[in-house]
Amino acid sequence: MAQDKIQKALKMIDSFDWFWSMADEWRYDSAKAGMRSFVSLVNTIDDEDVRRALRGLWTLRYEETSSIISGHNINVSEQRKEYMAVLAA
C-alpha cells in the first residue's frame, strides 16, 4: 500500500506544471490544487522518512525549475539520489 502511494506521489511530482508561474492565472489555480493534492497524499504515509524524502523531492524539483528560469541551472542529482534511496528502502 505504501509503495502505491509513493509511486503516485512520484508521478504527481513528474506531471506537475513547474512552470505555472510563467503562465496565465488559471494555471496558478491548477498548480495550487496540485500542491494541495500532493501534500494530502504524502500526509497519509505513515513512515516519516518517506514523507520527508517525498517533500524533499518536491522541493528539489521546485529549486531546479527556479534555477532554470533564472538561468543558473543547479545540479540536484546527488540530493535526488539520496531521497530516492530512502524511498527504495
N, CA, C and O atoms as a MOPAC input file, in Angstrom:
PM7 MOZYME 1SCF
protein

 N      0.82200 1    -1.18800 1     0.00000 1
 C      0.00000 1     0.00000 1     0.00000 1
 C      0.87000 1     1.25600 1     0.00000 1
 O      0.61600 1     2.18100 1    -0.77200 1
 N      1.88700 1     1.30000 1     0.85100 1
 C      2.75500 1     2.47800 1     0.90600 1
 C      3.48300 1     2.67700 1    -0.42100 1
 O      3.67700 1     3.80600 1    -0.87000 1
 N      3.88600 1     1.56000 1    -1.04600 1
 C      4.57600 1     1.68300 1    -2.33800 1
 C      3.66600 1     2.30600 1    -3.39000 1
 O      4.12900 1     3.07600 1    -4.23200 1
 N      2.38600 1     1.98400 1    -3.34700 1
 C      1.43700 1     2.59200 1    -4.28500 1
 C      1.36100 1     4.09800 1    -4.07300 1
 O      1.31900 1     4.86900 1    -5.03200 1
 N      1.34400 1     4.50400 1    -2.82200 1
 C      1.28700 1     5.93100 1    -2.51200 1
 C      2.57400 1     6.63000 1    -2.93200 1
 O      2.54000 1     7.75000 1    -3.44300 1
 N      3.69900 1     5.97200 1    -2.71900 1
 C      4.98400 1     6.54700 1    -3.12900 1
 C      5.00700 1     6.73200 1    -4.64200 1
 O      5.39900 1     7.79000 1    -5.13500 1
 N      4.58700 1     5.70200 1    -5.37900 1
 C      4.58000 1     5.79600 1    -6.83400 1
 C      3.63200 1     6.89600 1    -7.31600 1
 O      3.94100 1     7.63000 1    -8.25500 1
 N      2.48900 1     6.99600 1    -6.66700 1
 C      1.53300 1     8.04800 1    -7.04000 1
 C      2.13000 1     9.42900 1    -6.77200 1
 O      1.98800 1    10.33600 1    -7.59300 1
 N      2.79000 1     9.59200 1    -5.63800 1
 C      3.42100 1    10.87800 1    -5.30400 1
 C      4.52500 1    11.21600 1    -6.30300 1
 O      4.65000 1    12.36800 1    -6.72000 1
 N      5.32400 1    10.22400 1    -6.68900 1
 C      6.37800 1    10.46300 1    -7.67300 1
 C      5.79100 1    10.87000 1    -9.02600 1
 O      6.34000 1    11.73300 1    -9.71000 1
 N      4.68700 1    10.25400 1    -9.40500 1
 C      4.01800 1    10.63800 1   -10.65000 1
 C      3.47400 1    12.06100 1   -10.55700 1
 O      3.49900 1    12.81000 1   -11.53400 1
 N      2.98200 1    12.42500 1    -9.37800 1
 C      2.48400 1    13.79500 1    -9.18700 1
 C      3.62000 1    14.80600 1    -9.36000 1
 O      3.43200 1    15.86100 1    -9.96600 1
 N      4.78700 1    14.48100 1    -8.83100 1
 C      5.94300 1    15.36600 1    -8.98800 1
 C      6.31100 1    15.48100 1   -10.46400 1
 O      6.54400 1    16.57900 1   -10.96900 1
 N      6.36100 1    14.35000 1   -11.14700 1
 C      6.74600 1    14.35300 1   -12.56000 1
 C      5.75000 1    15.07900 1   -13.45400 1
 O      6.14300 1    15.70600 1   -14.43800 1
 N      4.47800 1    15.00000 1   -13.12300 1
 C      3.46800 1    15.58500 1   -14.00200 1
 C      3.06600 1    17.00900 1   -13.59900 1
 O      2.27900 1    17.65100 1   -14.29500 1
 N      3.59900 1    17.49800 1   -12.48500 1
 C      3.23900 1    18.83500 1   -12.01900 1
 C      3.74000 1    19.89600 1   -12.99500 1
 O      4.80600 1    19.73700 1   -13.59000 1
 N      2.98000 1    20.97000 1   -13.16200 1
 C      3.35000 1    22.08400 1   -14.04400 1
 C      4.28600 1    23.02100 1   -13.28100 1
 O      3.83400 1    23.98200 1   -12.65800 1
 N      5.57500 1    22.74200 1   -13.33100 1
 C      6.55700 1    23.50800 1   -12.57600 1
 C      6.75900 1    24.91800 1   -13.12100 1
 O      7.33400 1    25.76800 1   -12.44200 1
 N      6.29900 1    25.16800 1   -14.32000 1
 C      6.45600 1    26.49700 1   -14.92100 1
 C      5.16400 1    27.30300 1   -14.85200 1
 O      4.97200 1    28.23500 1   -15.63300 1
 N      4.28300 1    26.95300 1   -13.92700 1
 C      2.99000 1    27.62000 1   -13.79700 1
 C      3.13100 1    29.11400 1   -13.57600 1
 O      2.27400 1    29.87800 1   -14.02100 1
 N      4.17400 1    29.55100 1   -12.91000 1
 C      4.31500 1    30.97600 1   -12.58100 1
 C      4.56200 1    31.85000 1   -13.80600 1
 O      4.47000 1    33.07500 1   -13.73400 1
 N      4.86800 1    31.22200 1   -14.90700 1
 C      5.14100 1    31.96500 1   -16.12500 1
 C      3.93600 1    31.96700 1   -17.06400 1
 O      4.07800 1    32.29500 1   -18.24200 1
 N      2.77600 1    31.61500 1   -16.57200 1
 C      1.60600 1    31.45900 1   -17.42900 1
 C      0.40500 1    32.22100 1   -16.87600 1
 O      0.52200 1    33.04500 1   -15.96900 1
 N     -0.73000 1    31.92000 1   -17.44600 1
 C     -1.98200 1    32.57300 1   -17.06000 1
 C     -2.40800 1    32.19100 1   -15.64400 1
 O     -1.91400 1    31.23000 1   -15.05500 1
 N     -3.34100 1    32.98000 1   -15.12800 1
 C     -3.80900 1    32.78600 1   -13.75000 1
 C     -4.45600 1    31.42300 1   -13.52900 1
 O     -4.34100 1    30.86400 1   -12.43800 1
 N     -5.13600 1    30.87400 1   -14.53700 1
 C     -5.80000 1    29.58200 1   -14.34300 1
 C     -4.78600 1    28.48900 1   -14.03600 1
 O     -5.10800 1    27.52100 1   -13.34700 1
 N     -3.55100 1    28.63500 1   -14.54500 1
 C     -2.53200 1    27.63200 1   -14.23500 1
 C     -2.07100 1    27.76200 1   -12.78800 1
 O     -1.66700 1    26.77300 1   -12.17600 1
 N     -2.12700 1    28.96200 1   -12.24100 1
 C     -1.81400 1    29.16300 1   -10.82300 1
 C     -2.80400 1    28.39000 1    -9.96600 1
 O     -2.41000 1    27.68100 1    -9.04000 1
 N     -4.07500 1    28.52400 1   -10.26900 1
 C     -5.10700 1    27.80600 1    -9.50700 1
 C     -4.92700 1    26.30200 1    -9.63400 1
 O     -5.08000 1    25.57200 1    -8.65500 1
 N     -4.60800 1    25.84300 1   -10.81800 1
 C     -4.38400 1    24.42100 1   -11.05100 1
 C     -3.15500 1    23.93800 1   -10.27200 1
 O     -3.17400 1    22.85800 1    -9.68200 1
 N     -2.09700 1    24.74000 1   -10.27600 1
 C     -0.88000 1    24.37000 1    -9.55300 1
 C     -1.14000 1    24.30400 1    -8.04800 1
 O     -0.66400 1    23.39800 1    -7.36300 1
 N     -1.89200 1    25.26300 1    -7.55300 1
 C     -2.21800 1    25.26900 1    -6.12900 1
 C     -2.99400 1    24.00900 1    -5.74200 1
 O     -2.72800 1    23.39900 1    -4.70600 1
 N     -3.94500 1    23.63200 1    -6.57800 1
 C     -4.71700 1    22.41200 1    -6.32300 1
 C     -3.80500 1    21.18600 1    -6.36900 1
 O     -3.95500 1    20.27200 1    -5.55900 1
 N     -2.87400 1    21.16300 1    -7.29900 1
 C     -1.92400 1    20.05800 1    -7.40100 1
 C     -1.02900 1    19.95800 1    -6.17600 1
 O     -0.73800 1    18.86400 1    -5.69300 1
 N     -0.59700 1    21.11000 1    -5.68000 1
 C      0.22900 1    21.13100 1    -4.47300 1
 C     -0.54900 1    20.58100 1    -3.27600 1
 O     -0.02100 1    19.80200 1    -2.48200 1
 N     -1.79700 1    20.99300 1    -3.16100 1
 C     -2.63600 1    20.50600 1    -2.05000 1
 C     -2.84000 1    19.00100 1    -2.13200 1
 O     -2.79300 1    18.30400 1    -1.11900 1
 N     -3.06500 1    18.50400 1    -3.34100 1
 C     -3.25300 1    17.05700 1    -3.52700 1
 C     -2.00700 1    16.28400 1    -3.12500 1
 O     -2.09400 1    15.23700 1    -2.48300 1
 N     -0.84600 1    16.80700 1    -3.50700 1
 C      0.41600 1    16.16200 1    -3.15900 1
 C      0.58100 1    16.11700 1    -1.64300 1
 O      0.89600 1    15.06500 1    -1.08600 1
 N      0.37400 1    17.23200 1    -0.98400 1
 C      0.51700 1    17.30400 1     0.47500 1
 C     -0.45800 1    16.34800 1     1.14900 1
 O     -0.08600 1    15.64100 1     2.08500 1
 N     -1.69200 1    16.32200 1     0.68300 1
 C     -2.68600 1    15.42000 1     1.27400 1
 C     -2.26300 1    13.96600 1     1.13100 1
 O     -2.37800 1    13.18900 1     2.07900 1
 N     -1.78000 1    13.59600 1    -0.03600 1
 C     -1.33700 1    12.21900 1    -0.25600 1
 C     -0.15100 1    11.88000 1     0.63800 1
 O     -0.15500 1    10.84500 1     1.30500 1
 N      0.84500 1    12.72400 1     0.65800 1
 C      2.05200 1    12.45200 1     1.45000 1
 C      1.70900 1    12.34700 1     2.94100 1
 O      2.30300 1    11.54000 1     3.65600 1
 N      0.77200 1    13.14400 1     3.40300 1
 C      0.38800 1    13.09700 1     4.81400 1
 C     -0.28700 1    11.78600 1     5.20500 1
 O     -0.41300 1    11.49700 1     6.39500 1
 N     -0.72000 1    10.99400 1     4.24000 1
 C     -1.33900 1     9.70300 1     4.55300 1
 C     -0.31200 1     8.58100 1     4.70900 1
 O     -0.67100 1     7.46000 1     5.06800 1
 N      0.95200 1     8.87400 1     4.44500 1
 C      2.01400 1     7.87000 1     4.55100 1
 C      2.52900 1     7.85600 1     5.98600 1
 O      2.85900 1     8.90700 1     6.53700 1
 N      2.59700 1     6.68200 1     6.59000 1
 C      2.97900 1     6.55700 1     7.99800 1
 C      4.46500 1     6.79800 1     8.26200 1
 O      4.82800 1     7.33600 1     9.30800 1
 N      5.31300 1     6.41000 1     7.33300 1
 C      6.76300 1     6.47600 1     7.53300 1
 C      7.26400 1     7.91800 1     7.38200 1
 O      7.18400 1     8.50400 1     6.30200 1
 N      7.77700 1     8.47200 1     8.47400 1
 C      8.25400 1     9.86700 1     8.47800 1
 C      9.40900 1    10.08000 1     7.49700 1
 O      9.47400 1    11.11800 1     6.83800 1
 N     10.32100 1     9.10400 1     7.39400 1
 C     11.44900 1     9.24100 1     6.46900 1
 C     10.97100 1     9.31100 1     5.02600 1
 O     11.50800 1    10.07600 1     4.22600 1
 N      9.96900 1     8.52000 1     4.69800 1
 C      9.40700 1     8.53200 1     3.35200 1
 C      8.72200 1     9.86800 1     3.08700 1
 O      8.89300 1    10.45800 1     2.02000 1
 N      7.95500 1    10.33800 1     4.04700 1
 C      7.30700 1    11.65400 1     3.89200 1
 C      8.35000 1    12.74400 1     3.67500 1
 O      8.18800 1    13.60000 1     2.80500 1
 N      9.40500 1    12.71300 1     4.45600 1
 C     10.46900 1    13.70800 1     4.35500 1
 C     11.14900 1    13.62500 1     2.97200 1
 O     11.44700 1    14.65200 1     2.36100 1
 N     11.38500 1    12.42300 1     2.49900 1
 C     12.03400 1    12.24300 1     1.19700 1
 C     11.14400 1    12.76200 1     0.06600 1
 O     11.63100 1    13.42400 1    -0.85100 1
 N      9.85900 1    12.47000 1     0.12600 1
 C      8.95000 1    12.95300 1    -0.92100 1
 C      8.84600 1    14.47600 1    -0.90600 1
 O      8.83900 1    15.11600 1    -1.95800 1
 N      8.76800 1    15.04300 1     0.27700 1
 C      8.74400 1    16.51200 1     0.36900 1
 C     10.05300 1    17.09900 1    -0.14300 1
 O     10.06500 1    18.14200 1    -0.79600 1
 N     11.14600 1    16.42400 1     0.16000 1
 C     12.45300 1    16.86800 1    -0.32900 1
 C     12.53500 1    16.83400 1    -1.84100 1
 O     13.07800 1    17.74800 1    -2.46200 1
 N     11.99200 1    15.77600 1    -2.43600 1
 C     11.98000 1    15.68400 1    -3.90100 1
 C     11.14200 1    16.79200 1    -4.51900 1
 O     11.50800 1    17.35900 1    -5.54900 1
 N     10.01400 1    17.09700 1    -3.88400 1
 C      9.16100 1    18.19200 1    -4.36700 1
 C      9.94600 1    19.50700 1    -4.33900 1
 O      9.95200 1    20.26300 1    -5.31000 1
 N     10.60000 1    19.75900 1    -3.21700 1
 C     11.36200 1    20.99600 1    -3.06300 1
 C     12.52500 1    21.06500 1    -4.04600 1
 O     12.79300 1    22.11800 1    -4.62500 1
 N     13.20900 1    19.94900 1    -4.23200 1
 C     14.30500 1    19.91100 1    -5.20900 1
 C     13.81300 1    20.25600 1    -6.60800 1
 O     14.45600 1    21.01200 1    -7.33600 1
 N     12.67800 1    19.69900 1    -6.97100 1
 C     12.12900 1    19.97000 1    -8.30800 1
 C     11.78800 1    21.44800 1    -8.45200 1
 O     12.02600 1    22.04600 1    -9.50200 1
 N     11.23000 1    22.03700 1    -7.39300 1
 C     10.92600 1    23.46600 1    -7.40200 1
 C     12.21400 1    24.28600 1    -7.56400 1
 O     12.27500 1    25.19900 1    -8.38900 1
 N     13.23400 1    23.95500 1    -6.77400 1
 C     14.50100 1    24.67700 1    -6.84200 1
 C     15.16000 1    24.52100 1    -8.20400 1
 O     15.72300 1    25.47500 1    -8.74100 1
 N     15.09000 1    23.32000 1    -8.75800 1
 C     15.65700 1    23.06600 1   -10.07900 1
 C     14.95800 1    23.90700 1   -11.14000 1
 O     15.61000 1    24.50900 1   -11.99400 1
 N     13.63700 1    23.94600 1   -11.08300 1
 C     12.86800 1    24.73600 1   -12.04400 1
 C     13.17000 1    26.21900 1   -11.88800 1
 O     13.35300 1    26.92100 1   -12.88200 1
 N     13.22500 1    26.69600 1   -10.66800 1
 C     13.54600 1    28.10500 1   -10.42200 1
 C     14.91600 1    28.46200 1   -10.97300 1
 O     15.11500 1    29.54600 1   -11.52100 1
 N     15.85800 1    27.53900 1   -10.82100 1
 C     17.20700 1    27.81100 1   -11.32300 1
 C     17.23600 1    27.84500 1   -12.85600 1
 O     18.00500 1    28.59800 1   -13.45200 1
 N     16.40300 1    27.03400 1   -13.47600 1
 C     16.31700 1    27.04300 1   -14.94300 1
 C     15.73900 1    28.37700 1   -15.40900 1
 O     16.22900 1    28.98300 1   -16.36200 1
 N     14.69000 1    28.82200 1   -14.72300 1
 C     14.05500 1    30.08700 1   -15.08200 1
 C     15.04000 1    31.24700 1   -14.93800 1
 O     15.06600 1    32.15500 1   -15.76900 1
 N     15.84500 1    31.21000 1   -13.88400 1
 C     16.79400 1    32.29900 1   -13.63500 1
 C     18.09300 1    32.14600 1   -14.42200 1
 O     18.92900 1    33.05000 1   -14.42100 1
 N     18.26700 1    31.00700 1   -15.09400 1
 C     19.45400 1    30.78300 1   -15.90600 1
 C     20.64900 1    30.22200 1   -15.16500 1
 O     21.76000 1    30.23500 1   -15.69500 1
 N     20.45000 1    29.73100 1   -13.95400 1
 C     21.56800 1    29.20400 1   -13.16100 1
 C     21.74300 1    27.69000 1   -13.27600 1
 O     22.84500 1    27.18200 1   -13.07400 1
 N     20.69800 1    26.98300 1   -13.59000 1
 C     20.73700 1    25.53300 1   -13.80800 1
 C     21.54400 1    24.76100 1   -12.75400 1
 O     22.60400 1    24.21400 1   -13.05800 1
 N     21.04800 1    24.71900 1   -11.53800 1
 C     21.72900 1    23.98200 1   -10.47600 1
 C     21.62700 1    22.47600 1   -10.71900 1
 O     20.72100 1    22.00400 1   -11.40600 1
 N     22.55800 1    21.74400 1   -10.14900 1
 C     22.56800 1    20.28900 1   -10.27100 1
 C     22.08800 1    19.69000 1    -8.94500 1
 O     22.72500 1    19.87300 1    -7.90700 1
 N     20.98500 1    18.99000 1    -8.98800 1
 C     20.41400 1    18.39100 1    -7.77600 1
 C     20.45700 1    16.86700 1    -7.81800 1
 O     19.79100 1    16.20400 1    -7.02300 1
 N     21.22900 1    16.31600 1    -8.73200 1
 C     21.20500 1    14.86100 1    -8.93500 1
 C     21.65500 1    14.08300 1    -7.69700 1
 O     21.07800 1    13.03800 1    -7.39400 1
 N     22.65900 1    14.55900 1    -6.98200 1
 C     23.11500 1    13.84000 1    -5.78600 1
 C     22.04900 1    13.85000 1    -4.69300 1
 O     21.80200 1    12.83000 1    -4.04900 1
 N     21.42500 1    14.99800 1    -4.49000 1
 C     20.36600 1    15.07400 1    -3.48400 1
 C     19.19800 1    14.18100 1    -3.88500 1
 O     18.60800 1    13.50400 1    -3.04400 1
 N     18.86600 1    14.18400 1    -5.18500 1
 C     17.77300 1    13.34800 1    -5.66600 1
 C     18.07700 1    11.87700 1    -5.40800 1
 O     17.19400 1    11.13200 1    -4.98500 1
 N     19.30600 1    11.45100 1    -5.65400 1
 C     19.69600 1    10.05900 1    -5.41200 1
 C     19.51300 1     9.68000 1    -3.94000 1
 O     19.06100 1     8.58000 1    -3.62100 1
 N     19.87300 1    10.61100 1    -3.04800 1
 C     19.72900 1    10.34200 1    -1.61700 1
 C     18.26100 1    10.13600 1    -1.23800 1
 O     17.92700 1     9.20700 1    -0.50100 1
 N     17.39800 1    10.99900 1    -1.74200 1
 C     15.97200 1    10.85600 1    -1.44700 1
 C     15.40300 1     9.57600 1    -2.05300 1
 O     14.60800 1     8.88200 1    -1.41900 1
 N     15.81000 1     9.26900 1    -3.27300 1
 C     15.30700 1     8.05500 1    -3.92900 1
 C     15.77200 1     6.79800 1    -3.19800 1
 O     15.05100 1     5.80100 1    -3.16800 1
 N     16.95700 1     6.83300 1    -2.61400 1
 C     17.45900 1     5.68800 1    -1.84800 1
 C     16.57200 1     5.44400 1    -0.63100 1
 O     16.33100 1     4.29300 1    -0.26400 1
 N     16.08800 1     6.50200 1    -0.00700 1
 C     15.18400 1     6.35900 1     1.13800 1
 C     13.88900 1     5.70400 1     0.67800 1
 O     13.34900 1     4.83900 1     1.36700 1
 N     13.39400 1     6.10900 1    -0.47300 1
 C     12.13800 1     5.56400 1    -0.98300 1
 C     12.26800 1     4.10600 1    -1.41500 1
 O     11.29900 1     3.34900 1    -1.36000 1
 N     13.45700 1     3.71900 1    -1.84200 1
 C     13.67600 1     2.34800 1    -2.30900 1
 C     13.86800 1     1.37100 1    -1.14700 1
 O     13.73600 1     0.16000 1    -1.32200 1
 N     14.17400 1     1.89300 1     0.02000 1
 C     14.46200 1     1.01500 1     1.17600 1
 C     13.21400 1     0.34000 1     1.69700 1
 O     13.28300 1    -0.42600 1     2.65900 1

